[in-house]
Amino acid sequence: MSKKRPKNTELSLSKPEARHYAERIYILLLNGRFPSCHKAINEAELTVQGSEKSALNSIAIAQLDLSDRVINLLDKAGYSFIGDLIGVGEEHLLASIPMCGDKTIDLIKGALMKEMIKHQQQ
């Protein structure tokens, strides 16, 4: 009995992309971060559908114009990519991230806005 290999189409993820998403989703599932897992799956679907905005979602937060302190705060709270912040309100960030205040939120919003403008100009 032979195994059927999945057929690659123009809507298929490349092997490195598929591995990236699989590892990310696996870790999120292990940590019980189901909403973030759902976002990662949606991001993968947007990628295979050729959405122009999907590339913005996969940019690492560490690449944003933010101080090391803010990047570390977000990383410790489990936010690694811009896509992880989609749908997360300011109130949630203030309540869930220790040492995160209004100034930090303003810095994050400014960096995200700057990245969105840069992405739109490409």
C-alpha positions as CSV (number, residue, x, y, z in Angstrom):
1,M,0.0,0.0,0.0
2,S,1.6,3.2,-1.1
3,K,1.3,6.5,0.8
4,K,-0.3,9.4,-1.0
5,R,1.8,12.5,-1.0
6,P,0.0,15.8,-0.6
7,K,-0.2,17.7,-3.9
8,N,1.6,21.0,-3.9
9,T,-0.4,23.8,-5.5
10,E,0.1,27.6,-5.7
11,L,-1.9,27.8,-2.5
12,S,0.5,25.4,-0.6
13,L,2.9,26.6,2.1
14,S,6.6,26.0,1.4
15,K,8.2,23.3,3.6
16,P,10.1,25.9,5.7
17,E,6.8,28.0,6.1
18,A,4.9,24.9,7.1
19,R,7.5,23.8,9.6
20,H,7.6,27.4,11.1
21,Y,3.8,27.4,11.6
22,A,3.7,23.8,12.9
23,E,6.4,24.4,15.5
24,R,4.7,27.7,16.6
25,I,1.3,26.1,16.8
26,Y,2.7,23.1,18.7
27,I,4.3,25.3,21.3
28,L,1.2,27.4,21.7
29,L,-0.9,24.3,22.2
30,L,1.5,22.9,24.8
31,N,1.2,26.1,26.7
32,G,-2.5,26.3,26.5
33,R,-2.5,29.5,24.5
34,F,-5.5,28.5,22.3
35,P,-6.5,32.0,21.1
36,S,-2.9,32.6,20.0
37,C,-2.9,29.2,18.3
38,H,-6.1,30.1,16.5
39,K,-4.4,33.3,15.3
40,A,-1.4,31.4,14.1
41,I,-3.6,29.1,12.1
42,N,-5.4,32.1,10.6
43,E,-2.1,33.7,9.7
44,A,-1.0,30.5,7.9
45,E,-4.3,30.5,6.0
46,L,-3.8,34.1,5.0
47,T,-0.3,33.3,3.8
48,V,-1.5,30.5,1.5
49,Q,-4.3,32.7,0.2
50,G,-1.7,35.3,-0.8
51,S,-2.9,38.1,1.4
52,E,-0.6,41.1,1.3
53,K,-1.1,41.8,5.0
54,S,0.0,38.3,6.2
55,A,3.7,39.3,5.9
56,L,3.1,42.1,8.4
57,N,1.7,39.6,10.9
58,S,4.7,37.4,10.8
59,I,7.2,40.2,11.6
60,A,9.0,39.5,14.9
61,I,8.3,42.1,17.6
62,A,12.0,42.2,18.2
63,Q,12.4,43.9,14.8
64,L,10.2,46.8,15.8
65,D,11.6,50.1,16.8
66,L,11.2,49.4,20.6
67,S,13.6,49.5,23.5
68,D,14.9,46.2,24.8
69,R,12.8,46.6,28.0
70,V,9.6,46.8,26.0
71,I,10.6,43.9,23.7
72,N,11.4,41.8,26.8
73,L,8.1,42.6,28.5
74,L,6.2,41.5,25.4
75,D,8.3,38.4,24.9
76,K,7.8,37.3,28.6
77,A,4.1,37.8,28.1
78,G,4.1,35.5,25.1
79,Y,3.9,38.1,22.2
80,S,6.6,37.2,19.6
81,F,5.1,38.4,16.4
82,I,2.9,41.4,15.3
83,G,0.2,38.9,14.6
84,D,0.1,37.9,18.2
85,L,-1.0,41.4,19.2
86,I,-3.9,41.5,16.7
87,G,-7.1,41.8,18.6
88,V,-5.4,42.4,21.9
89,G,-6.8,45.5,23.6
90,E,-4.8,48.0,25.6
91,E,-6.7,47.1,28.7
92,H,-5.6,43.5,28.4
93,L,-2.0,44.5,27.9
94,L,-2.1,46.8,30.9
95,A,-3.6,44.1,33.1
96,S,-1.6,41.1,31.9
97,I,1.9,42.6,31.5
98,P,3.7,43.6,34.7
99,M,5.4,47.0,34.6
100,C,3.4,48.0,31.5
101,G,1.8,51.4,31.7
102,D,0.3,54.0,29.5
103,K,3.7,55.2,28.2
104,T,4.7,51.6,27.2
105,I,1.3,51.1,25.4
106,D,2.0,54.4,23.5
107,L,5.4,53.2,22.5
108,I,4.0,49.9,21.3
109,K,1.2,51.6,19.3
110,G,3.7,54.0,17.8
111,A,6.1,51.2,16.7
112,L,3.2,49.2,15.2
113,M,1.9,52.3,13.3
114,K,5.4,53.0,12.0
115,E,5.7,49.4,10.8
116,M,2.2,49.4,9.2
117,I,3.1,52.6,7.3
118,K,6.4,51.1,6.2
119,H,4.6,47.9,5.0
120,Q,2.0,49.9,3.0
121,Q,4.7,51.8,1.2
122,Q,6.3,48.6,-0.1
